[in-house]
Amino acid sequence: MKTIYLLTAALCLLINSATFAQQDSAAMMKAWTDYMTPGPAHQKMAQMDGEWTADMTFWEKPDAPPTKSMGTAAYKMILGGRYCEGRYTANMMGMDFEGISTMAYDNAKKIYITTWVDNMGTGITMMEGKPNGDGLEFTGKGLDPTTGKEHNIRQVMKWQDKDHHTMEMYKTVDGKETKDMEIKYTRK
C-alpha cells in the first residue's frame, strides 16, 4: 500500500514537472520573441536609411570660432531591421575621416543604445538614450585623450522631416556643459 502511495506521488510530481516545463518553455519563447521582434522604435530608426550629405560644425573651445567641414553618411538597417548602421566619411583638419555608428532599440530594457568608432581614435563610445520631442537624446561618457579623463557627453538627434535631421554633441567638463559639434544632414 505504501508503495502505491509513493508511485502515485511520483507520478503526480512527474506530471506537474512536465506541465511546469511546458509553461516555462512557452513563457521563455514569448519573452525571446518579444525581445527579438522589431517594432515602432526600429521603424523610427529606419527613417534614416539612405545617403546623406553632412554639414559639420565643430567648436574646439566654447569661445573659439567654429571649424566647418562637409562629409557624407550612409545609413542602413541591418540584421533583419533590428539595428541601424551608419558609415561616415569626411575630410577633417586636413585628414581623411571615417566613422561607424550602430543604433539599437533594446526591447527588454526599453532604451536606445548607440555606439561610435572612428579612425581618429581606438576606443568605442557607447551611449544610452530615450525619445525627446521630435528626436532622441543619448547620454554617456567620453574620453579626452589629452588629459586621460572621462567626461559626460550628451547627443541630441532631431528629425525636421524625412529629408533632414540634425545631431548635436555636448560635453560636460568641470560641471559646465558646452556644445562641441553640430551636424546637419540632408538626404541626397
N, C-alpha and C positions, 0 to 999 in steps of 0.2 A: 504494500500500500504506500509506504514511504517512497519507494522508487517511482510509482506512478505520479505522485505529487512533484517529485524532483524533475521528472521528464516533462510534465505539464508546465512547470515553472520555466524550465529551459526553453521549451517550445515558445512560450509567450515572450520570453526575452528575445529570442531569435526573430520572431515576427515583428516585435516593436523596434528592434535594431534595424531591420530591413526597411521598415516604414520610415523611421527617422532618417536613415541614409538617403532614401529617395527624396524626402522633403528637403534635407540638407543639400542634396545634389541639385534639386530644382532651384532652390534659393541661390545657390552658388552660380548656377548657369544664368539666372536672371541678372544677378549683380554684374557678372562679366559682360553680358550682352549690353546692359545699360552703360557700362564703363567704355565699351569699345565702339558704340554707335554714334557717328557724327550727328550733331543736332544744330539748332539755330546759331549757336556761337561759332560753329565751324563754317556755317553758311556766311556769317559776317566776315570771317577771315577770307573766305573765297572771293569776296568783292575785290580783293587786291590782285587777283590773277591777272597777269599780263605784263606788258613792257611799259616802263615809266621813265620820264626824264626827272632828274633830281637837281633842284636849285638849292645849293647848300650855303649856309652862313655859319661861321664859327667865331666864337669870342674866346681868345686865349686868356684874356683878363677882362673882368667886367668893365673897366674904364678904358680899355683899348679899342681902337676901331676894329670892326669885324673883318674876317677874311672870307672871300666868296669863291665858290667853285661850282662847276657843273658835273653831273655824273648821270649814270643810268641805274635802274633797278629792274629786275625781272622777278616776279613772284609766281609761284605755282603751288597748288595744293598737292600734297604727296601722301603716300600710304593710304589710299582709298578715301581721301578728303579729310584726314584726321589732323594734318599738320600743314602749316603754310611755310614754305621755304622761300627766302629772299636772297638774291645774289646781286651784289652791288659792285660797280666799277666807277672810278673817277681818277682825276689827277689832283692830288692834294700836296701842297708845299713842294711842287716840282717832282713828286714821286707818284708812280702808278699805285693806285689803291684798289684793293679787293676786300670785300667783306661778305659774310654769310650769316643770315639770321634764320632761326626757326621760331615759329609761334605755335602754341598748342592751347587748347582749352581742355583742362582736366575735368572730365565729367564727375569724378568722385569728389575731388576737392572743391569743385565749383569756382575755379580760378583760371585765369590765363597765365601762361608761362612763356617767356621769350628768352632766347639765348643769342649771343653775338660773338663771332670770332672774325679777325681780320689780319691782314699781313703787316700791320703796324704794331703787333703785339704777339704774345704767346699764351695768353690766358683766355679764359672763357668767362664772359659776363652773363649772369642769369638774373632775371627779374620776374616777379610775380605781379599780376595785375587784375583789375576789375573794370567793368564798364564805368564810364564817366561822361555823362551827357551824350554828345554825338561821337564818342570815341572810347578809347581805353586809356587807363593810367597804370603804369608799372612802377614798382619801386625795387631797389636792390642795392648792391654795393659795387663801387668802382675802385680801381687802384690807381694811385698816382705813382708811376714808376720813378719819378724824380725824388720822391720822399719815401717810397715804400709803404705809404699809409693808405688804408682804405677810407672811403668817404661814402656818404649816402648819395644815391643817384635816383632820379625820377624821370620817366619818359612819358610824354603825353602824345597820344595819336588822335587825330581828329579827321573825320571824313566830311568834306564840304559837299561833295556829290560823287557820283560814280566815277568821275574822271579826275578828281582832285582830293588829295589828302595831305596832311602835314604831320611831321614828327618833331617834337621839341625835346631837348635833353637839358636837365638841370642837375647841378651838383651842389651838395652842401658841405662846406669846409668851415671849420671853426664856428659852427652854428648858423652860418649865413648861406642861404640858397641863392645861386646865380644861374642864369641861363647861359649855356655854353655852346649850344648848337640848335639850328632850326633847318629842317629840310622840307621844301615844298615840292610835292610830287604831282606831275601832270601825266595822264595816260597818253602814250604815243598813238 
